[in-house]
Amino acid sequence: MAELLLTGGEAGWVKFRHDRVQQAALSALQPAELDDLRITLARRLAGQAIHELAAAEQYLAAEPMRISISPNSNGRNQVTIASA
């Protein structure tokens, strides 16, 4: 499997070597598993300001979900997710 992935060393990133490999891996997941994966990714990304847009894309891709966004005390938005 390692030959299918690229890693960013100290930066800690991991990505698929090719888009088709990513598509094949994701197509093997059941819809609920894919939603769980997207929510996990979104939560990890949301903790870093530079990745908030990527986090939002993952939250929005996970269906069916109810998402609410409200400002919190430190001036950033708080995202709350509930299953539909």
C-alpha positions in Angstrom: 0.0 0.0 0.0 2.9 2.4 0.7 3.6 2.7 -3.0 0.1 4.1 -3.5 0.7 7.0 -1.1 3.0 10.0 -0.9 4.0 11.5 2.4 5.3 14.9 3.5 7.9 13.9 6.0 8.0 16.4 8.9 5.0 18.2 7.5 3.0 15.1 8.2 0.8 15.2 5.1 -0.3 12.1 3.2 -1.9 12.0 -0.2 -2.7 9.4 -2.9 -0.1 9.0 -5.7 -2.8 9.5 -8.3 -6.4 10.7 -8.4 -7.5 7.3 -9.7 -6.1 5.6 -6.7 -8.0 7.9 -4.4 -11.2 7.3 -6.4 -10.8 3.5 -6.2 -10.1 3.7 -2.5 -13.2 5.9 -1.8 -15.5 3.9 -4.1 -14.7 0.8 -1.9 -16.4 2.5 1.1 -20.0 2.2 2.0 -21.8 5.6 2.1 -21.9 5.7 5.9 -18.2 4.9 6.1 -17.4 7.7 3.6 -19.5 10.2 5.7 -17.7 9.1 8.8 -14.3 9.6 7.1 -15.3 13.0 5.8 -16.4 14.1 9.3 -13.2 12.8 10.8 -11.2 14.7 8.2 -13.2 17.9 8.7 -12.8 17.8 12.4 -9.0 17.4 12.1 -8.8 20.2 9.5 -11.1 22.6 11.3 -8.6 22.9 14.2 -6.2 24.8 11.9 -7.2 28.2 10.6 -5.4 27.6 7.3 -7.5 24.5 6.6 -11.0 25.8 7.5 -12.2 26.0 3.9 -11.1 22.4 3.3 -12.8 21.4 6.5 -16.0 23.1 5.4 -15.9 21.2 2.1 -15.6 17.9 3.9 -18.5 18.8 6.3 -20.7 19.7 3.3 -19.9 16.6 1.4 -21.0 14.4 4.3 -24.7 13.8 3.8 -27.2 13.8 5.4 -26.0 16.2 8.0 -27.4 19.3 9.7 -24.8 21.9 10.1 -25.0 25.0 12.2 -22.4 27.7 12.3 -22.2 30.3 15.1 -19.6 32.7 16.4 -17.7 31.7 19.6 -16.0 33.8 22.2 -12.6 34.0 20.4 -14.1 35.5 17.3 -14.0 32.3 15.2 -17.0 30.3 14.0 -18.1 27.2 15.9 -19.4 24.4 13.7 -22.0 22.0 15.2 -22.9 18.8 13.3 -25.9 16.5 13.9 -27.0 13.5 12.0 -30.2 13.9 10.1 
